[in-house]
Amino acid sequence: MPRRKNLRLPHYDYTTSGAYFITLVTRLRAPLFGYIDQNKVICNNVGKIAVQEWFFLPSRVAGLTLDSFILMPNHLHGVLWLGENITFSLPRIIGLYKAGVSRRCEQKIWQFNFFERVIRDEQELYNVRQYIEQNPMSWELDRYYQNIAR
């Protein structure tokens, strides 16, 4: 069986406080969460569960703060802030989130792994927030775009 590529930075401590930009993608990039209509995300039941679980994360993980977030038809982007005394690593937090959504939906939802970027300064944070906010408006240009009928 082929080994999966590790997407994490080697030797980086993912409990380090700060902001992280994350992207999670559905299995086979399937549009499980809804659709885009007039530049707005219209969530179906699975999408609503994904949103609820996202906003529930800080109650499960002390020291975690949510920032910008967007759920798209087949992926999500979000910014997570890890506090000073957090005991959960970023991969563990994402694992909790993905498991919670899959458990409530009673199906496999997610692609293995996730993409992350450590946000290093205010300008980068501003750019990430803009990207997240504008993501539905550029859906047809998105690398995860699939032309789907509703």
Secondary structure as GFF3:
##gff-version 3
##sequence-region A 1 150
A	DSSP	beta_strand	18	25	.	.	.	ID=ss1
A	DSSP	three_ten_helix	27	29	.	.	.	ID=ss2
A	DSSP	beta_strand	34	37	.	.	.	ID=ss3
A	DSSP	beta_strand	40	43	.	.	.	ID=ss4
A	DSSP	alpha_helix	45	60	.	.	.	ID=ss5
A	DSSP	beta_strand	64	71	.	.	.	ID=ss6
A	DSSP	beta_strand	75	82	.	.	.	ID=ss7
A	DSSP	alpha_helix	90	105	.	.	.	ID=ss8
A	DSSP	beta_strand	115	119	.	.	.	ID=ss9
A	DSSP	alpha_helix	122	134	.	.	.	ID=ss10
A	DSSP	three_ten_helix	135	141	.	.	.	ID=ss11
###
